[in-house]
Amino acid sequence: MLFTLLGNLYMKTLLAALVHQIVDAGKDRGMDQKTLVQKAGLSASTLSKLKQADDVRLSTLERLANVVGLRVSLSPNDPVLEKLLDRTLFTDPE
């Protein structure tokens, strides 16, 4: 049970961080939260639920991210693989 609680807490923290990044990207582009949700076709209550990581759907995150020019994706948790995918593995550091 403790493992489940910790897993849920981790997921909520991760999802809340994603929403925060999307909202911040909107601010950087001159959008307040009201404008962000309107452009995504969502309600303010939906954004509130997203911020609390309550009933989050990937499609909703994608809609918000698209409005601010971002996309939701997974990235490798391995620095070597990440450099390989970024095509920077064999480049000289500056």
Backbone as CSV, one residue per row, in Angstrom:
resi,resn,N_x,N_y,N_z,CA_x,CA_y,CA_z,C_x,C_y,C_z
1,MET,0.821,-1.195,0.000,0.000,0.000,0.000,0.868,1.264,0.000
2,LEU,1.943,1.253,0.788,2.835,2.406,0.826,3.440,2.656,-0.553
3,PHE,3.814,1.577,-1.242,4.377,1.711,-2.588,3.378,2.371,-3.526
4,THR,2.128,1.971,-3.426,1.082,2.556,-4.266,0.909,4.036,-3.956
5,LEU,0.909,4.389,-2.688,0.766,5.794,-2.302,1.940,6.627,-2.809
6,LEU,3.149,6.093,-2.667,4.326,6.812,-3.152,4.310,6.937,-4.671
7,GLY,3.882,5.878,-5.347,3.778,5.928,-6.804,2.771,6.963,-7.259
8,ASN,1.628,7.015,-6.597,0.604,8.007,-6.937,1.101,9.423,-6.673
9,LEU,1.796,9.608,-5.559,2.337,10.923,-5.233,3.362,11.356,-6.277
10,TYR,4.214,10.426,-6.683,5.213,10.726,-7.713,4.528,11.132,-9.020
11,MET,3.518,10.385,-9.432,2.822,10.693,-10.683,2.128,12.047,-10.599
12,LYS,1.501,12.334,-9.464,0.837,13.631,-9.314,1.851,14.767,-9.381
13,THR,3.011,14.562,-8.758,4.056,15.581,-8.784,4.567,15.782,-10.207
14,LEU,4.776,14.704,-10.913,5.251,14.770,-12.292,4.237,15.475,-13.193
15,LEU,2.980,15.107,-13.070,1.937,15.724,-13.895,1.777,17.202,-13.568
16,ALA,1.819,17.540,-12.287,1.706,18.943,-11.890,2.870,19.753,-12.458
17,ALA,4.062,19.168,-12.481,5.229,19.853,-13.045,5.057,20.079,-14.547
18,LEU,4.501,19.104,-15.249,4.243,19.263,-16.685,3.266,20.407,-16.937
19,VAL,2.193,20.437,-16.174,1.197,21.501,-16.334,1.838,22.856,-16.040
20,HIS,2.652,22.906,-14.998,3.334,24.151,-14.635,4.234,24.631,-15.780
21,GLN,4.953,23.717,-16.408,5.814,24.082,-17.539,4.996,24.629,-18.706
22,ILE,3.859,24.025,-18.958,3.002,24.484,-20.056,2.460,25.876,-19.756
23,VAL,1.992,26.087,-18.535,1.467,27.400,-18.140,2.573,28.452,-18.224
24,ASP,3.776,28.110,-17.758,4.904,29.042,-17.845,5.251,29.375,-19.291
25,ALA,5.194,28.378,-20.168,5.461,28.624,-21.586,4.412,29.574,-22.163
26,GLY,3.179,29.430,-21.705,2.128,30.351,-22.126,2.422,31.773,-21.670
27,LYS,2.856,31.914,-20.429,3.213,33.245,-19.907,4.343,33.854,-20.726
28,ASP,5.327,33.029,-21.066,6.450,33.507,-21.879,5.982,34.001,-23.243
29,ARG,4.852,33.504,-23.706,4.302,33.903,-25.001,3.191,34.943,-24.852
30,GLY,3.095,35.512,-23.648,2.135,36.580,-23.400,0.715,36.119,-23.150
31,MET,0.534,34.855,-22.816,-0.807,34.317,-22.566,-1.049,34.142,-21.076
32,ASP,-2.151,34.697,-20.610,-2.535,34.372,-19.242,-3.259,33.023,-19.269
33,GLN,-3.583,32.512,-18.096,-4.187,31.178,-18.025,-5.552,31.133,-18.701
34,LYS,-6.298,32.219,-18.597,-7.620,32.259,-19.229,-7.493,32.121,-20.746
35,THR,-6.552,32.854,-21.316,-6.322,32.780,-22.763,-5.845,31.394,-23.168
36,LEU,-4.949,30.831,-22.367,-4.410,29.500,-22.647,-5.523,28.466,-22.739
37,VAL,-6.398,28.439,-21.743,-7.456,27.418,-21.764,-8.472,27.689,-22.871
38,GLN,-8.734,28.969,-23.147,-9.665,29.286,-24.230,-9.124,28.801,-25.572
39,LYS,-7.846,29.056,-25.827,-7.250,28.627,-27.096,-7.190,27.111,-27.210
40,ALA,-7.104,26.432,-26.069,-7.074,24.966,-26.072,-8.481,24.378,-26.081
41,GLY,-9.490,25.237,-25.957,-10.867,24.752,-25.932,-11.223,24.054,-24.630
42,LEU,-10.615,24.517,-23.544,-10.853,23.914,-22.234,-11.463,24.942,-21.297
43,SER,-11.914,24.466,-20.158,-12.479,25.363,-19.156,-11.446,25.657,-18.074
44,ALA,-11.694,26.723,-17.325,-10.810,27.067,-16.209,-10.807,25.959,-15.164
45,SER,-11.951,25.308,-14.980,-12.010,24.218,-13.993,-11.157,23.028,-14.437
46,THR,-11.057,22.811,-15.740,-10.194,21.736,-16.239,-8.741,22.043,-15.917
47,LEU,-8.327,23.290,-16.108,-6.955,23.668,-15.778,-6.705,23.504,-14.286
48,SER,-7.670,23.860,-13.487,-7.536,23.688,-12.039,-7.331,22.222,-11.680
49,LYS,-8.097,21.346,-12.302,-7.939,19.903,-12.062,-6.574,19.416,-12.534
50,LEU,-6.126,19.943,-13.669,-4.812,19.553,-14.178,-3.710,19.965,-13.211
51,LYS,-3.815,21.166,-12.672,-2.804,21.648,-11.730,-2.738,20.777,-10.483
52,GLN,-3.868,20.194,-10.124,-3.913,19.310,-8.957,-3.640,17.866,-9.352
53,ALA,-3.342,17.650,-10.628,-3.101,16.307,-11.173,-4.278,15.395,-10.875
54,ASP,-5.474,15.951,-11.043,-6.702,15.216,-10.774,-7.388,14.900,-12.098
55,ASP,-7.492,13.633,-12.431,-8.153,13.183,-13.654,-7.499,13.783,-14.904
56,VAL,-6.195,13.592,-15.022,-5.429,14.138,-16.140,-5.450,13.168,-17.310
57,ARG,-5.766,13.692,-18.469,-5.725,12.901,-19.699,-4.584,13.424,-20.569
58,LEU,-3.897,12.512,-21.195,-2.789,12.889,-22.066,-3.269,13.803,-23.190
59,SER,-4.429,13.528,-23.718,-4.953,14.352,-24.811,-5.166,15.800,-24.363
60,THR,-5.544,15.996,-23.117,-5.737,17.349,-22.592,-4.394,18.057,-22.447
61,LEU,-3.402,17.344,-21.936,-2.056,17.922,-21.840,-1.533,18.295,-23.224
62,GLU,-1.779,17.434,-24.198,-1.333,17.707,-25.570,-2.002,18.957,-26.134
63,ARG,-3.283,19.118,-25.870,-4.001,20.304,-26.365,-3.396,21.576,-25.792
64,LEU,-3.140,21.571,-24.489,-2.532,22.741,-23.856,-1.128,22.984,-24.398
65,ALA,-0.344,21.934,-24.491,1.037,22.060,-24.959,1.085,22.602,-26.385
66,ASN,0.204,22.134,-27.240,0.174,22.588,-28.635,-0.093,24.082,-28.741
67,VAL,-0.921,24.601,-27.858,-1.252,26.026,-27.886,-0.005,26.882,-27.675
68,VAL,0.922,26.401,-26.856,2.125,27.187,-26.553,3.338,26.722,-27.358
69,GLY,3.096,25.879,-28.350,4.172,25.437,-29.223,5.039,24.330,-28.655
70,LEU,4.502,23.571,-27.721,5.227,22.440,-27.140,4.542,21.142,-27.529
71,ARG,5.230,20.040,-27.273,4.611,18.735,-27.452,4.962,17.879,-26.241
72,VAL,4.094,16.978,-25.935,4.314,16.053,-24.828,5.052,14.851,-25.396
73,SER,6.200,14.539,-24.809,6.977,13.402,-25.297,7.780,12.791,-24.160
74,LEU,8.278,11.606,-24.416,9.153,10.935,-23.468,10.583,11.124,-23.932
75,SER,11.482,11.195,-22.986,12.894,11.307,-23.338,13.689,10.266,-22.559
76,PRO,14.827,9.882,-23.088,15.604,8.839,-22.431,16.138,9.299,-21.080
77,ASN,16.236,8.344,-20.190,16.782,8.611,-18.868,18.236,8.147,-18.809
78,ASP,18.903,8.201,-19.927,20.287,7.763,-20.044,21.047,8.846,-20.813
79,PRO,22.032,9.485,-20.188,22.740,10.586,-20.852,23.382,10.198,-22.181
80,VAL,23.919,8.998,-22.283,24.557,8.573,-23.534,23.512,8.402,-24.632
81,LEU,22.400,7.753,-24.295,21.331,7.578,-25.274,20.746,8.924,-25.680
82,GLU,20.604,9.818,-24.732,20.078,11.143,-25.042,21.004,11.877,-26.021
83,LYS,22.307,11.806,-25.786,23.258,12.438,-26.711,23.216,11.780,-28.086
84,LEU,23.049,10.473,-28.102,22.958,9.761,-29.374,21.728,10.217,-30.153
85,LEU,20.595,10.316,-29.478,19.367,10.761,-30.137,19.449,12.224,-30.568
86,ASP,20.166,13.033,-29.796,20.346,14.448,-30.141,21.441,14.662,-31.178
87,ARG,22.102,13.558,-31.548,23.218,13.599,-32.502,24.376,14.452,-31.995
88,THR,24.591,14.408,-30.680,25.689,15.169,-30.089,26.691,14.268,-29.382
89,LEU,26.561,12.972,-29.552,27.433,12.034,-28.851,28.890,12.200,-29.253
90,PHE,29.133,12.426,-30.531,30.508,12.480,-31.015,30.964,13.891,-31.374
91,THR,30.279,14.884,-30.877,30.703,16.256,-31.146,31.643,16.718,-30.050
92,ASP,32.531,17.613,-30.403,33.484,18.141,-29.428,32.791,19.153,-28.527
93,PRO,33.036,19.063,-27.219,32.464,20.078,-26.326,33.181,21.409,-26.534
94,GLU,32.445,22.460,-26.366,33.048,23.789,-26.572,33.550,24.342,-25.282
